[in-house]
């Protein structure tokens, strides 16, 4: 049975699911009727972070043009440029048991491609969510629906997988950025 989270809520992942090692992180969204008439292209971006909360190198930034981290433990499965249809728009596979020890946290973000040029923001996005699925069984374990809390933001940190006392936990973050992907890269030490 899936557990629905609220913003800021943290929950254990591996302790309550013994033997869980491979998960799929699904990210989804829709655009509302006030989309400005231009095509929306939202993208999943993943940052593999050390204890200081920084990505050690650009190779630790996983997205459609760099589909996996150096160890292959975090893999972006492909870019969906339209967001059409139900379910996950983009997915990331994470092999928790293979994530390098120096990676303390994995941040999952959604950004709007060319947001400034297209005059788009998350105020025009609805039904955004992140969910964690057991890759072996297909069972949804955790779901966090972001709600409609955003207006001018062009990027959102939706959630984080992080290590705590040898176990993996999930934090429903829901934090928006007006500076888009550039703001995320700066905060995560890549600029």
HULINHU-V185736 format. One record per backbone hydrogen bond with DSSP energy under -1.0 kcal/mol. NH is the residue of the N-H (numbers start at 1). CO is the residue of the C=O. If there is no record, write none. Layout:
((NH/CO) (NH/CO))
//
This chain:
((3/141) (5/143) (8/172) (9/6) (11/170) (13/168) (14/168) (20/17) (23/94) (24/133) (25/92) (26/131) (27/90) (28/129) (30/126) (32/124) (43/111) (45/109) (46/62) (47/107) (48/60) (49/105) (50/54) (53/50) (55/188) (60/57) (61/58) (62/46) (63/66) (66/63) (69/74) (72/69) (75/93) (76/67) (77/91) (89/27) (90/27) (92/25) (93/75) (94/23) (95/73) (96/21) (96/94) (98/95) (103/100) (104/49) (105/49) (106/161) (107/47) (108/159) (109/45) (110/156) (111/43) (112/154) (113/41) (115/112) (118/114) (120/115) (122/153) (123/151) (124/121) (125/122) (126/30) (129/28) (130/144) (131/26) (132/142) (133/24) (134/139) (135/22) (138/134) (141/132) (142/132) (143/3) (144/130) (146/128) (154/177) (155/177) (156/110) (157/175) (158/108) (159/108) (160/171) (161/106) (162/169) (163/104) (164/167) (167/164) (169/162) (170/11) (171/160) (172/9) (173/171) (175/157) (177/155) (183/179) (184/180) (185/181) (186/182) (187/183) (188/184) (189/186) (190/185))
//
